[in-house]
Amino acid sequence: MKLVIQIPCFNEAETLPMTFSDLPKSIPGIDRIEILVIDDGSTDSTAEVARNLGVDRVVSLPYNQGLARAFARGLAEASRMQADILVNTDGDNQYVGECIHALVQPILENQADVVVGCRPIESIRHFSPMKKRLQRMGSQIIKWLTGADVRDVASGFRAYSRRALRRLKVFSDFTYTIETIIQAAQSGLRVASIEVRTNPPTRPSHLFHSNWYYIRRQAATIIRIWALYSPEKLFNRSGLISLGVGGLLFFRFLIYYLINFPDPTGKVQSLVIASVFMSLGFSLVLFGVVTDLIRVNRHLLEETIDRLDTENYDVGDSKD
């Protein structure tokens, strides 16, 4: 059983040694631990520091591509390293490395495919009241959309099983945290969470520039992934709402038409607007049916790839 600990870094030359020294050297049930550093176009000596520390692999991106792209590159690299479990942690030493033992246990016990390390948000002093409210609100929205009961959906401290590595794909260029939870829940992966500890902050966040910026980017990500994995819900519900509005406007026109019969006058605008809403509603429902067929086809392809990969993995183990 191989564990790969992935550390995406952007200008973390000063904090990377602290993060590295805090990582566990052995874990019961794990035969081998390897460290993977993704240098996201750092302008300092992050890559050199990582090599001097003796990490197993360093991947340097040619320029800064953002946390989501660095994480996605790490997923691909961990698969090449034949990781059975991938743990992602931050290069700024935000998370306590000792908690990795508990983070991988649900996967080792075959109880989960994705395990999220939830921070004690309410007791973190450097989190503003607004940021704490946003964290709670985001977690509630994701629970409502997916059913995944994760109290800290923005946490990047996570463990992924081999099956999750094959299934998850990152489309966002902002952050992967919410996107991968939605994907995991919609793909039938088991999502769990545990409480973890954090260290005092070592630098300002590279991601959370402002509340409005964070809300806007995360909202766009949620809509995009929801449309990709549950298109029938998004388009059918939107279509039914549009049909309902159009029906009410048509009913309004019909009432005035009957009241003024046989010389009906006015309220023609209601008929025109109703026609627009009803046409839009029918189009959205039809689009929902088509996209749902595409979703089913993608799901079948994912299952086929999953089955073939499992068979190849079992054959490789038997040869060993």
C-alpha positions in Angstrom: 0.0 0.0 0.0 1.6 3.2 -1.2 0.7 6.7 0.2 1.7 9.7 -1.8 1.6 13.0 0.1 1.1 15.9 -2.4 2.2 19.5 -1.6 1.2 22.1 -4.1 3.5 25.1 -3.6 3.7 28.7 -4.8 6.6 30.6 -3.3 6.8 28.4 -0.3 10.6 28.2 0.1 10.4 29.5 3.7 7.6 27.3 5.0 8.1 24.1 3.0 10.8 22.8 5.4 8.4 23.1 8.3 5.7 21.3 6.3 8.1 18.5 5.3 9.4 17.9 8.8 5.9 17.6 10.2 4.9 14.8 7.8 4.7 11.3 9.2 7.5 8.9 8.3 5.4 5.7 8.8 1.7 4.9 9.2 0.2 1.5 10.2 -1.2 -0.2 7.1 1.0 1.9 4.7 4.0 0.1 3.2 5.6 3.1 1.6 5.3 6.9 1.8 6.4 9.2 -1.0 6.4 13.0 -1.1 5.3 14.8 -4.2 5.9 18.6 -4.5 4.1 20.6 -7.3 5.9 23.8 -7.8 3.3 26.1 -9.4 5.7 28.5 -11.2 7.3 29.8 -8.0 9.6 32.8 -8.4 11.7 31.8 -5.3 13.7 28.7 -4.6 10.8 26.4 -3.8 11.8 23.7 -6.2 15.5 23.8 -5.1 14.4 23.6 -1.4 12.2 20.6 -2.1 15.0 18.8 -3.8 17.4 19.6 -1.0 14.9 18.2 1.5 14.9 14.9 -0.3 11.3 14.7 -1.5 10.7 11.8 -3.9 9.4 13.9 -6.8 9.3 17.5 -7.8 7.1 18.7 -10.7 7.7 22.3 -11.8 5.1 24.1 -13.8 6.5 26.7 -16.3 4.4 29.5 -14.8 1.9 30.1 -12.0 -1.4 28.3 -13.1 -3.3 28.5 -9.8 -4.2 26.1 -7.1 -6.7 24.1 -9.1 -4.3 23.4 -12.0 -1.5 22.5 -9.7 -3.7 20.1 -7.8 -4.9 18.5 -11.1 -1.3 18.0 -12.2 -0.7 16.4 -8.8 -3.6 13.9 -9.4 -2.1 12.9 -12.7 1.4 12.6 -11.3 0.2 10.6 -8.3 -1.5 8.1 -10.7 1.8 7.7 -12.5 3.5 7.0 -9.2 0.9 4.3 -8.7 -0.4 5.8 -5.5 -3.0 3.7 -3.6 -3.9 6.8 -1.4 -3.2 10.4 -2.1 -3.1 13.0 0.7 -3.1 16.7 -0.3 -1.8 19.2 2.2 -0.7 22.9 1.9 2.9 24.1 1.6 2.4 26.9 4.2 2.2 24.4 7.0 -1.5 25.2 7.8 -2.4 21.6 8.7 -0.8 19.4 11.4 1.0 16.6 9.7 0.2 14.2 12.5 -3.4 14.2 11.5 -2.6 12.4 8.3 -2.7 9.1 10.3 -6.4 9.7 11.0 -7.1 11.1 7.6 -6.2 7.9 5.7 -7.9 5.5 8.2 -11.4 5.6 6.6 -9.8 4.7 3.2 -7.6 1.9 4.7 -10.7 0.5 6.4 -12.6 0.7 3.0 -15.2 3.1 4.5 -14.6 6.1 2.2 -13.0 7.2 -1.1 -12.6 10.8 -0.2 -11.8 12.1 3.3 -11.9 15.8 4.1 -10.0 17.1 7.1 -12.4 19.7 8.7 -10.7 22.6 10.5 -12.1 24.0 13.7 -13.4 27.0 11.9 -15.2 28.7 14.9 -12.0 28.6 17.0 -9.6 29.9 14.3 -8.8 33.4 15.4 -7.4 34.8 12.2 -10.7 33.9 10.4 -13.0 37.0 10.2 -16.6 36.6 11.3 -17.6 37.1 7.6 -15.2 34.3 6.4 -16.6 31.9 9.1 -20.2 32.7 7.9 -19.2 32.1 4.3 -17.6 28.8 5.2 -20.7 27.6 7.0 -23.0 28.8 4.2 -20.9 27.1 1.6 -20.9 23.8 3.5 -24.7 23.9 3.8 -25.2 24.6 0.1 -23.0 21.7 -0.9 -24.9 19.4 1.6 -28.2 20.5 0.1 -26.9 20.0 -3.5 -25.1 16.7 -3.0 -26.1 15.2 0.4 -22.4 15.1 1.4 -22.2 16.1 5.1 -18.8 18.0 5.1 -18.5 20.8 7.6 -15.5 22.4 5.9 -15.9 22.1 2.1 -13.1 24.6 1.6 -10.4 22.5 3.3 -7.6 21.4 1.1 -6.4 18.8 3.6 -7.8 15.6 2.1 -7.2 11.9 1.3 -8.2 10.2 -1.9 -8.4 6.5 -2.7 -7.1 5.0 -5.9 -10.6 4.9 -7.2 -11.2 8.5 -6.5 -7.9 9.4 -8.3 -9.3 7.7 -11.5 -12.7 9.4 -11.3 -12.0 13.0 -10.3 -11.3 15.6 -13.0 -10.7 19.3 -12.2 -12.2 21.8 -14.6 -11.9 25.0 -12.6 -8.9 27.2 -12.8 -9.7 28.7 -9.3 -9.9 26.0 -6.7 -10.6 22.3 -6.6 -12.1 22.0 -3.1 -15.9 22.4 -3.7 -15.7 21.0 -7.3 -14.2 17.6 -6.2 -16.8 17.2 -3.5 -19.6 17.7 -5.9 -18.0 15.4 -8.4 -17.3 12.7 -5.8 -20.9 12.7 -4.6 -22.4 12.7 -8.1 -20.0 9.9 -9.2 -21.0 7.5 -6.4 -17.8 8.0 -4.4 -18.0 7.7 -0.6 -17.3 11.1 1.1 -16.3 11.3 4.8 -14.9 13.9 7.0 -12.9 14.1 10.2 -11.8 16.8 12.6 -8.2 18.0 12.1 -5.9 20.5 13.8 -4.2 23.5 12.3 -1.1 25.5 12.9 -0.9 29.3 13.3 -0.8 31.1 9.9 2.5 31.8 8.3 1.3 34.0 5.4 -1.8 35.6 4.0 -4.0 33.4 1.8 -3.1 33.3 -1.9 -6.7 32.4 -2.8 -9.0 34.5 -0.5 -8.4 38.0 -1.9 -11.8 39.3 -0.9 -15.2 38.0 0.2 -17.0 39.1 -3.0 -14.2 37.6 -5.2 -14.4 34.3 -3.4 -18.2 34.1 -3.5 -18.3 35.0 -7.2 -15.7 32.4 -8.2 -17.1 29.6 -6.1 -20.7 30.3 -7.3 -19.6 30.0 -10.9 -17.8 26.7 -10.1 -20.9 25.2 -8.3 -23.2 26.1 -11.2 -20.7 24.7 -13.8 -20.1 21.4 -12.0 -23.8 21.0 -11.2 -24.6 21.5 -14.8 -22.0 18.9 -15.8 -23.0 16.2 -13.3 -26.7 16.9 -12.7 -27.9 18.6 -15.9 -31.4 17.2 -15.8 -31.9 18.9 -12.4 -30.5 22.2 -13.4 -32.2 22.5 -16.8 -35.5 20.7 -16.0 -36.1 22.8 -12.9 -35.2 26.0 -14.7 -37.5 24.9 -17.5 -40.4 24.1 -15.2 -40.1 27.5 -13.5 -40.1 29.2 -16.9 -43.2 27.2 -18.0 -44.9 28.1 -14.7 -44.3 31.8 -15.2 -45.5 31.6 -18.8 -48.6 29.7 -17.7 -49.5 32.3 -15.1 -49.1 35.1 -17.7 -51.2 33.2 -20.2 -53.9 32.6 -17.6 -53.9 36.4 -16.8 -54.4 37.2 -20.5 -57.2 34.6 -20.8 -59.1 36.0 -17.8 -59.0 39.5 -19.3 -60.0 38.1 -22.7 -63.0 36.4 -21.3 -64.1 39.4 -19.1 -64.0 41.8 -22.1 -65.5 39.3 -24.6 -66.9 39.7 -27.2 -64.8 42.9 -27.6 -61.5 41.9 -25.9 -58.9 44.7 -25.5 -55.6 45.1 -23.9 -53.3 42.7 -22.0 -51.8 41.4 -25.2 -48.4 42.0 -23.7 -49.1 39.2 -21.2 -49.7 36.8 -24.1 -46.4 37.9 -25.8 -44.3 37.5 -22.7 -46.1 34.2 -21.8 -45.1 32.9 -25.2 -41.5 33.8 -24.6 -41.4 32.1 -21.2 -43.1 29.0 -22.4 -40.8 28.7 -25.4 -37.8 29.1 -23.2 -39.2 26.5 -20.7 -39.8 23.9 -23.4 -36.3 24.5 -24.8 -34.7 24.1 -21.3 -36.6 20.9 -20.6 -35.6 19.4 -24.0 -32.0 20.5 -23.4 -32.2 18.8 -20.0 -33.2 15.5 -21.6 -30.3 15.7 -24.1 -27.7 16.5 -21.5 -29.0 13.8 -19.2 -28.4 11.3 -22.0 -24.8 12.6 -22.3 -24.4 12.3 -18.5 -25.5 8.7 -18.6 -23.0 8.0 -21.5 -20.2 9.6 -19.5 -21.1 7.6 -16.4 -20.9 4.3 -18.5 -17.5 5.3 -19.8 -16.3 6.1 -16.3 -17.5 2.7 -15.0 -15.8 0.9 -17.9 -12.5 2.7 -17.3 -12.8 2.0 -13.6 -13.4 -1.7 -14.2 -10.5 -2.0 -16.7 -8.1 -0.2 -14.3 -9.1 -2.4 -11.4 -8.5 -5.5 -13.5 -5.1 -4.3 -14.6 -4.2 -3.3 -11.1 -5.2 -6.8 -9.8 -3.2 -8.5 -12.6 -0.1 -6.3 -11.7 -0.5 -7.3 -8.0 -0.7 -11.0 -8.9 2.5 -10.8 -10.9 4.3 -9.2 -8.0 
